[in-house]
C-alpha cells in the first residue's frame, strides 16, 4: 500500500494528469465522439445515397413556393439539412450517453425513436405547409438509416465489449458497504464485464487497509469513512454504495457532495438482482427515494402480442427453411433405421404435459439407456439431463444436434400453442420432479424452441446458472428481449462452438 499512500500525499485530492488512471477517465467523451463521427458518416452515406438513387444528379428541388413565396430548395441542400437535424435528434435523445452504451437495448431503441420521431415531424410539417417532398426519398432514407445506424452501433459495441474485458473503457468503481453486500455486488459486476463497471477496490465496515475481500482479489482500501482517500488513491470515478445503512447518518448525502461534478459518479446498489428496468420505479416520498419493484405478470396485450409473433414467425420460418426441413429428413431416414421424428412427453406451461417433436438424432430405444449413462457420469441427481460424448447419437444426429437442426419440427409445437419461439426449454417429468421452489417458476411461461440460457452458453452452463437465466426471462419478459434472443440464436446456431452437443 506504500505506492497508494504516495499518490494520496502528492496528489492532494486529484490523480496527476500523467497518470493512466486519469487518462482513462476520458473514455466517455472519446467514445461519444467516435459514435458522433460514425453516425455522421452513416447519415451522409444513407441520405445522399438515397437522393442519388431516387432522384439522380438532375438537380431536383423541393417546391417551397407555397411557403411564404420562398424559392425552391435544392435537394442537395435539403439533404444536408436532414443529415444535420437527424444527427442533432440523436444527440438530443441522449443516444450516445455512457450510461446506456455497451449493454441492453436502450441505445438501439433511442436511435430508432429519434429517427421515427424526426421523420414523423417532417411528414407533419410537409403536410401542413403543403411542401411536396419526394415520398420515396423519405421512405427509403428512414428504414435504411435506422438499420445502418443500429448496425454500426452494434459493431462499436462488439469492440467495446472486447475492450471492457481488460478493464478499459469502463467506470473505475469503488464499492462501499458491509463486507457481505460488497462481495455480492462485486461478484455480480464481474459476471457482466460488458456493463462497464471495473471494480478497483472496496471500503467496507471495519475494513483494514491491505486486506482483500473474501473469495476475491479485490483490495480493501479501508473503512466506509475513507472513501475520499480511496478515490484519490485509485483514480476511481464511480462510487457504488451497496448498503447505505453501514454509512454514518447522512453519509450518502455527504459522499455525494464530496464527488467532483461531471467526473465522479455515485450509484446506489440495492440488494435486488435479476430484476429488469421496466419493473423498477423510483418514487420520492418525504425526501426518501423509494424503489418500487413490480410483480412479474403478463398483460392481455403482451400475451396476444407474443402469440401473434409466434404464429407469424413460425409460418415465415417454416416457409423459409423448408429446403432445410427436407434435407434433414432425407439424411435422418437414409442413415439409420427408425422413425423420422422423435416424440417425447415434456412439461409445459403451468406443469401441463405435451408431446414435443424433434428430428430423431439417436438410435431407437435410446431413452431407455439414459438412466445408466447419467449414473455413470454422476449427474442423475440434477435436473439437467445432458450426457457428454453420448454413444446413443447417430452420425447424422451429432451434426444436426450441434447446429440445432433437430429442433426444427418444434415449429409445429409452436403453431399448436404448446410451445413458443422463445422461452425456457421444456424438460421431462423426471427432471421437473427435482425442481426447487424457485425452479418451478420456470413453468409460468410457455416453453420455447430457444431461450436465454441457450444463447448464453448452452451446455457449458450448470443447472443453477441455467435456472437463473430462465427465471430472469420469465420475470422480465419483453417483446424486444425476445427479438434480441432470436438474433443471438441465429449467431449461436451458425457458430455453435464447443458448448453445443
BARO-509291 format. One record per residue (C-alpha): x, y, z; residue in three letters. Coordinates in steps of 0.001 Angstrom, whole numbers, plus 500000, padded with zeros to 6 digits. Example, Ala and Ser with C-alpha at 12.3 -4.5 7.8 and 13.67 -1.06 7.14 Angstrom:
2
512300495500507800ALA;513670498940507140SER;
//
This chain:
501
500000500000500000UNK;503042502302500090UNK;502599503396496464UNK;498977504292497080UNK;499913506363500108UNK;502413508308497987UNK;499748509090495447UNK;497432510338498192UNK;500158512524499702UNK;501400514061496496UNK;498136514470494576UNK;496190516405497210UNK;492797515320496019UNK;493500514608492356UNK;495293511956490393UNK;498164513509488389UNK;497292514301484781UNK;500075511993483558UNK;498535509014485367UNK;496997506351483096UNK;494137506166485573UNK;493376509848484982UNK;493597509453481215UNK;491201506506481429UNK;488533508823482835UNK;488169510496479429UNK;486896507320477741UNK;483283508514477880UNK;483989511603475794UNK;486245509706473379UNK;483633507023472793UNK;480835509589472362UNK;482954511477469798UNK;483619508228467924UNK;479892507497467791UNK;479243511050466602UNK;481715510681463730UNK;480363507308462592UNK;476739508476462953UNK;477563511437460709UNK;479300509181458168UNK;476351506784458082UNK;473792509561457673UNK;475740511264454872UNK;476090507944453067UNK;472417506976453531UNK;470745510331452840UNK;472856511361449854UNK;472946507798448556UNK;469150507642448668UNK;468867511045446995UNK;471117509986444121UNK;469422506590443760UNK;465914508097443756UNK;466401511480442087UNK;469682511107440223UNK;472037514002439558UNK;469476516178437749UNK;469395518940440346UNK;465800518379441506UNK;464401520796444069UNK;461865520752446887UNK;458998523050445788UNK;458522525657448532UNK;456751528387446568UNK;453619527832448728UNK;455668528642451826UNK;455713532459452053UNK;456878532647448457UNK;460303531192449283UNK;462435529944446369UNK;462678526191445798UNK;465308524364447843UNK;467797522079446092UNK;467689518504447322UNK;471439518733447875UNK;470798521456450438UNK;467715519702451836UNK;469743516514452349UNK;472431518475454194UNK;469751519900456482UNK;468246516438457010UNK;471634514999457974UNK;472266517836460421UNK;468815517623462055UNK;468962513799462215UNK;472351513968463909UNK;471018516617466292UNK;467985514435467130UNK;470256511509468018UNK;472155513769470389UNK;469005515358471797UNK;467613511971472852UNK;470963511135474520UNK;471665508089472353UNK;475422508421472967UNK;475194508615476752UNK;477744506415478518UNK;475009505076480823UNK;473227503207478018UNK;476071502046475778UNK;477593498591475887UNK;474644496614477222UNK;470885496330476857UNK;468616497580474077UNK;468087501169475264UNK;470748502555472932UNK;469140500961469867UNK;465639501953470972UNK;466704505589471328UNK;468272505581467863UNK;465052504231466349UNK;462839506562468420UNK;464789509671467433UNK;464709508673463757UNK;460992507881463584UNK;460119511000465592UNK;462153513159463209UNK;460571511732460075UNK;457129511956461664UNK;457758515635462334UNK;458957516153458747UNK;455796514489457412UNK;453559516669459603UNK;455360519881458642UNK;455286518943454940UNK;451535518253455154UNK;450713521477456990UNK;452831523656454715UNK;451927521753451526UNK;455585521199450730UNK;455865518217448410UNK;458967516262449478UNK;459663513155447382UNK;457997510343449320UNK;460269507603448034UNK;463306509603449126UNK;461977509772452695UNK;460545506248452788UNK;463898504747451792UNK;466085507016453906UNK;464275506242457179UNK;464473502412457357UNK;467894502218455716UNK;469209504925458017UNK;467860503244461154UNK;469227499851460136UNK;472663501224459295UNK;472855503333462458UNK;471930500353464622UNK;474332498085462752UNK;477261500468463171UNK;476365500965466840UNK;476353497160467181UNK;479839496980465641UNK;481056499613468084UNK;479505497616470909UNK;481415494465469922UNK;484633496469470074UNK;483637497993473395UNK;482797494596474904UNK;486165493145473908UNK;487915496220475308UNK;485991496126478576UNK;487113492581479275UNK;490531494091480034UNK;489053496803482262UNK;489464499601479729UNK;486629501907478668UNK;484857501119481937UNK;483884503058485031UNK;486516502510487731UNK;484461501511490749UNK;484948501575494499UNK;482374499522496405UNK;481201500822499768UNK;479201498942502391UNK;479219495814504513UNK;481660493078503607UNK;478870490710502622UNK;476969493176500395UNK;480176494422498773UNK;481321490873497964UNK;477901490055496482UNK;477813493119494209UNK;481451492527493232UNK;480602489013492030UNK;477627490306490030UNK;479676493034488344UNK;482455490607487452UNK;479896488307485872UNK;478940491116483498UNK;482064492998482342UNK;480036494197479337UNK;478190496586481650UNK;481380498610482063UNK;481944498594485829UNK;485520497644486717UNK;485982497207490474UNK;489303498652491660UNK;488781498497495408UNK;486358498442498322UNK;485706500325501548UNK;483928498028503999UNK;482653498355507516UNK;485607497893509867UNK;487899497202506911UNK;491656497280507249UNK;493965498734504622UNK;495653495994502576UNK;493101493229503188UNK;491217491575500360UNK;487541490732500102UNK;486913487064500964UNK;486797484931497839UNK;488105487716495584UNK;491329489564494795UNK;489690492965495357UNK;491752495173497663UNK;490155496673500777UNK;491072500357500947UNK;489919500979504489UNK;486622501600506262UNK;483497503274504867UNK;484637506667506131UNK;487758506594503950UNK;486067506737500552UNK;487510510099499526UNK;491087508926500125UNK;490355505701498233UNK;489053507682495245UNK;492278509675495088UNK;494463506615495561UNK;492884504565492802UNK;491764507237490345UNK;488268505767490557UNK;485422507759489050UNK;482421505872490454UNK;481346505017493991UNK;478822502194494354UNK;477145502097497778UNK;475983498524498375UNK;474432499030501823UNK;473750502624502840UNK;472844501537506381UNK;476525500887507049UNK;477415504522506439UNK;477154507135509202UNK;473887509153509367UNK;473731511382506293UNK;476772509574504888UNK;475386509101501381UNK;474486512780501106UNK;477913513924502306UNK;479577511454499974UNK;477656512880497015UNK;478801516378497971UNK;482418515246498028UNK;482340513923494451UNK;483544516064491571UNK;480546517061489466UNK;480579515620485956UNK;483630513423486548UNK;482769511288489544UNK;479511509419489954UNK;477517507953492821UNK;475499504760492381UNK;473237503153494974UNK;473019499377494529UNK;470104497842496480UNK;470351494123497118UNK;467955493332494266UNK;469299491127491495UNK;467854489729488254UNK;465166492418488015UNK;464949494316484724UNK;464500498073484393UNK;460804498188483328UNK;459802496595486654UNK;461716499145488743UNK;460296502574489522UNK;461737505235491830UNK;459251507377493721UNK;460476510162496020UNK;458390510314499212UNK;459232512770502004UNK;462779513017500683UNK;463179509231500543UNK;463921507667497117UNK;461598504678497474UNK;462170501910494924UNK;459060500100493734UNK;459526496665492151UNK;456513495491490167UNK;455465491869490499UNK;456052489950487239UNK;452919489492485158UNK;451802489257481538UNK;449096491677480436UNK;446461490559477937UNK;448141492695475299UNK;451535491109475974UNK;450086487588475734UNK;448344488458472457UNK;451495490066471033UNK;453628487047471943UNK;451125484579470484UNK;450716486519467216UNK;454512486770466935UNK;454806483009467493UNK;452303482172464761UNK;453594484620462158UNK;457243483896462979UNK;456778480113462823UNK;454949480187459493UNK;457553482507457989UNK;460499480452459250UNK;458945477165458145UNK;458454478520454636UNK;461978479937454550UNK;463579476784455959UNK;461501474244454015UNK;464501473067451914UNK;466417472508455146UNK;463484470533456584UNK;463582468258453542UNK;467378467828453603UNK;467459466876457308UNK;464509464486456873UNK;466253462698453996UNK;469530462491455934UNK;467859461010459031UNK;465786458467457069UNK;468661457220454899UNK;471432456903457520UNK;469811454980460395UNK;466804452709460866UNK;463829454037462790UNK;461148456733462607UNK;461847460209461252UNK;460542462077464294UNK;461215461544467969UNK;458197462338470163UNK;458726462806473868UNK;456489463994476681UNK;457711467243478183UNK;456294469503480868UNK;454998472825479606UNK;453081475881480765UNK;451736475555484321UNK;453059471994484542UNK;450868470631481730UNK;452468467767479746UNK;452667467840475936UNK;454355465865473148UNK;457455467636471848UNK;458684466874468328UNK;462295466556467174UNK;464103465016464237UNK;465460461731465563UNK;469166462095466348UNK;469687458867468339UNK;469284455183467763UNK;465926453592468514UNK;465382452885472220UNK;467975455426473312UNK;465700456843476037UNK;465854453542477904UNK;469644453843478200UNK;469608457356479672UNK;469494456484483364UNK;472518454173483265UNK;474555456777481341UNK;473643459505483846UNK;474593457234486735UNK;477943456501485155UNK;478811460222484816UNK;477338461117488221UNK;474705463586487032UNK;471475461696487706UNK;470580463852490709UNK;470443467229488948UNK;467601468350486655UNK;469667468901483517UNK;469998465534481871UNK;472923466035479498UNK;475306463235478552UNK;478760464165477287UNK;480111462097474379UNK;476723460374474184UNK;477185456969472459UNK;473492456832471503UNK;473768459678468987UNK;473932458721465307UNK;476485460134462921UNK;473940462486461314UNK;472416463133464732UNK;475678464575466027UNK;475683467131463223UNK;472041468185463441UNK;472236468490467241UNK;475337470680467043UNK;473556473115464732UNK;470133472660466441UNK;468580471297463247UNK;466888468519465225UNK;464680471218466812UNK;463062472282463508UNK;459841470210463936UNK;459118472163467109UNK;457708474929464923UNK;454636472663464734UNK;454535472691468545UNK;454600476496468393UNK;451704476588465948UNK;449672474252468167UNK;450242476508471170UNK;452174474056473334UNK;455439475960472794UNK;456668479455471932UNK;459533480654469775UNK;461298481949472901UNK;461007480644476447UNK;462534478235478974UNK;463397474904477415UNK;460855472197478342UNK;462110469274480396UNK;460892465760481073UNK;458815464923484148UNK;461758463249485908UNK;463728466497485724UNK;460777468609486878UNK;460418466396489950UNK;463888467558491030UNK;462938471249490792UNK;463311473551493766UNK;460503476018494531UNK;462414478712492647UNK;462968476488489600UNK;459239475751489374UNK;458703479363488408UNK;460107478362485004UNK;456731476728484366UNK;454950480094484477UNK;455981480768480878UNK;455285478769477754UNK;458408476710476887UNK;460391477822473872UNK;462438476498470972UNK;465198478819472123UNK;465763480723475334UNK;468048482974477282UNK;470296480223478603UNK;470575478615475172UNK;472197481785473811UNK;474298482321476945UNK;476394479183476987UNK;474132476189476226UNK;475644473000477663UNK;478570474898479209UNK;476234476242481923UNK;475423474318485084UNK;471878473891486352UNK;471954476844488762UNK;473141479205486024UNK;470516477913483594UNK;467712478365486143UNK;468844481862486960UNK;468752482907483308UNK;465358481271482744UNK;463869482957485819UNK;465227486295484644UNK;463447485738481328UNK;460165484650482947UNK;460063487600485342UNK;461293490289482934UNK;459776489338479576UNK;459648491955476835UNK;458993491841473109UNK;462333493461472314UNK;464005490934474614UNK;462515488111472543UNK;463792489701469331UNK;467269490022470837UNK;467277486347471859UNK;466179485277468369UNK;469012487271466797UNK;471506485801469277UNK;470119482333468466UNK;470991482797464792UNK;474556483597465817UNK;474701480611468223UNK;473383478240465535UNK;475785479428462838UNK;478770479380465225UNK;477828476875467956UNK;481292476431469466UNK;482242473742471975UNK;479214474264474230UNK;476808472639471732UNK;476373468877471844UNK;
//
